[in-house]
Amino acid sequence: MAFDLKAATPDTAMAGTEHLFGADSQSDADPKIYTVAGLKGYLDTLYQPVDSDLTAIAALTTTSFGRGLLALANAAAARTALELGTAAQSATGDFAAAGHNHDATYQPLDSDLTAIAALTTTSFGRSVLEAANAAGLFGTIKQAATDSATGVVEKAVASEVRAATADKYISADLIESASAAVALTDAATVAVDWDAAINFTLEITTNRVLGNPTNGQPGTWRTVLVDSDGGPDTLTFGNQYGGELPTLDDITTTKAYLLSIYCKSATQFLVTAIDGSDA
């Protein structure tokens, strides 16, 4: 049976439509659908009203992830789903401005620096990085050698050879340079520092006393070649010189003596003299 929906009024019965809704007669069907108003209300329960946003969504090929976003309970859940971390809640001031020059502020990524960053460094290790040169680095890492530990022994200088400075090694060239004569200073009592030289010279200007040596090293020798700027002059000895002391009372510009002094102890010395004049 045909019916004219355009000609119907909201309250007009729509005879012949019962079969559209699965009824055998109008009396079997819901009476509300036999008027235009009733049909509209019924259709509203079956269909979504036209909406441009929903139409656009309907055109998408959605994913389970995308549809899951629509069901998120709150913003915190959204941040978790999008893996935004705490940055999503940071203040604007926590980020660099758009015109910020990152290249001038930050170190470019470097594999060596990344490896260093992974280390648990020590103050000693960091000090090695601050060494100005090879000598500075060596000074940081060297260990002094002992009779029970391997380490570094520094080369002695001539004065350290004469003074028998501990923990220094003697090279062949120092045997000669350390033996070079060192002049004693003329005085009423001439001071003798055992550590100052191996071989001394002394020119006296009048009668003098050769003072007791300081810093004596038992078992070692020193020599003194003594002459005068005029003379004849006499040289005598301090009270720590033992044995038979030589008599030196004719020292002149041409008459010299070579003294050999042996250290028995820090306060006891033996002295001998031979003619030290030129040939």
Secondary structure, DSSP 8 states (H G I E B T S, - for coil): ----TTT--TT---TT-GGGGT-SSTTTS-GGGGSHHHHHHHHHTTS----HHHHHHHTS---HHHHHHTT--SHHHHHHHTT-GGGGG--GGGS--TT--HHHHS----HHHHHHHTS---HHHHHHHT--SHHHHHHHH--B--SSS--B-EE--HHHHHTT-TTEE--HHHHHHTTS-EE----SEE--BGGG-SEEEEEESS-EEE---BS--TT-EEEEEEEESSS-EEEEE-TTEESS---EEEE-SS--EEEEEEEEETTEEEEEEEE----
